[in-house]
Amino acid sequence: MDQIANMVNMIKNASLQGHETVIVSFSKIKSAIADCLVKEGYLKSVNKKTRKGFPVLEIELSYKNDGRAVVSGINRISKSSKRVYQGVKDIKKGISNYGMVVLSTPKGILTDKQASKEMVGGEALFKIW
């Protein structure tokens, strides 16, 4: 099962349903992705907690002033059956400058803008808008 796709779909579905928080199992890559989304304003906060003896991430979702969810859509690009890599010159913007692409690079989890600035390519994980 694709744990990254599961996490981002849980974030999208919880946002669209108006939930305050969502709980996902902990891993270093999920934590790095959540931290990246917090920095970009798609999530309010992320905290590592323990539930029933297992580490989990408690993700607080972000909403606009009118109550609409900041996250309106997520599209997984690279899948376990087909990995999609993008070089520096291949990095595309999110959806026509609206949204962003999250990449796994040698310098960590970066957005498309950060990867272009750092001049690194990597595996395109998902688009978020």
C-alpha positions in Angstrom: 0.0 0.0 0.0 1.3 3.5 -0.9 1.6 5.3 2.5 2.3 8.7 1.0 -0.8 8.5 -1.2 -2.8 7.3 1.8 -1.6 10.3 3.9 -2.3 13.0 1.3 -5.7 11.5 0.5 -6.6 11.6 4.2 -5.5 15.2 4.4 -7.6 16.1 1.3 -10.7 14.2 2.4 -10.6 15.5 6.0 -10.2 19.1 4.7 -13.1 18.8 2.4 -15.3 17.4 5.2 -14.3 20.3 7.6 -12.4 18.3 10.2 -10.0 20.1 12.5 -7.2 17.4 12.6 -6.3 14.2 11.0 -4.1 11.4 12.5 -1.7 9.4 10.3 1.0 6.8 11.2 4.5 8.2 11.7 7.4 7.9 9.3 10.3 10.2 8.6 9.2 11.0 5.0 5.6 11.7 6.1 6.9 14.0 8.8 9.1 15.8 6.2 6.2 16.1 3.8 3.9 17.5 6.5 6.5 20.0 7.6 6.9 21.2 3.9 3.1 21.6 3.7 3.1 23.6 6.9 5.8 26.0 5.6 3.8 26.6 2.4 0.6 27.3 4.4 -1.4 24.2 3.3 -1.5 22.9 6.8 -1.7 24.7 10.1 0.6 22.5 12.2 2.0 19.0 12.7 2.9 17.3 16.0 4.4 13.9 16.7 2.5 12.0 19.4 2.1 8.5 20.7 -1.2 6.6 20.5 -1.5 3.2 22.0 2.3 2.9 22.1 2.8 3.8 18.4 4.1 7.1 17.0 1.6 9.1 15.0 1.4 12.5 13.3 -1.4 14.8 14.4 -2.0 17.2 11.5 -4.0 20.3 12.1 -5.7 21.4 8.9 -5.8 24.9 7.6 -8.9 26.8 6.4 -9.4 30.2 4.8 -11.3 33.1 6.4 -14.6 32.1 4.7 -14.3 28.5 6.0 -13.2 26.9 2.8 -10.3 24.4 3.0 -6.9 25.5 1.8 -6.3 22.1 0.3 -8.8 21.6 -2.5 -7.1 18.8 -4.4 -4.2 16.5 -4.5 -2.9 14.4 -7.4 -0.3 11.6 -6.8 2.3 11.8 -9.6 4.9 9.1 -8.7 3.4 5.7 -7.7 5.0 2.5 -6.4 4.3 0.9 -9.8 5.7 3.9 -11.8 8.3 6.3 -10.4 8.4 9.7 -12.1 11.7 11.6 -11.9 12.2 15.2 -12.9 15.5 16.9 -13.6 16.0 20.6 -12.9 15.0 21.6 -16.4 11.9 19.3 -16.3 10.4 20.7 -13.1 7.0 22.1 -14.0 4.9 24.5 -12.0 1.9 23.2 -10.1 -1.3 23.8 -12.0 -0.8 26.9 -14.1 1.0 28.7 -11.2 -1.7 27.7 -8.8 -0.6 25.1 -6.4 2.7 23.3 -6.2 4.5 20.0 -6.8 6.3 18.3 -3.9 9.5 16.5 -4.8 11.8 14.1 -3.0 15.4 15.4 -3.7 18.9 14.7 -2.5 18.4 17.8 -0.3 15.2 16.5 1.2 11.5 17.1 0.5 11.2 20.3 -1.5 8.6 22.2 -3.5 9.0 22.8 -7.2 10.1 26.4 -6.5 12.6 25.4 -3.9 14.0 22.6 -6.1 14.5 25.1 -9.0 16.2 27.5 -6.7 18.5 24.8 -5.2 19.1 23.5 -8.8 18.2 19.9 -7.9 15.8 17.4 -9.4 14.2 14.4 -7.9 11.1 12.2 -7.7 7.9 14.1 -8.2 5.6 12.9 -5.3 2.4 14.8 -5.8 0.7 18.0 -6.9 -1.4 20.0 -4.3 -3.7 22.9 -4.9 
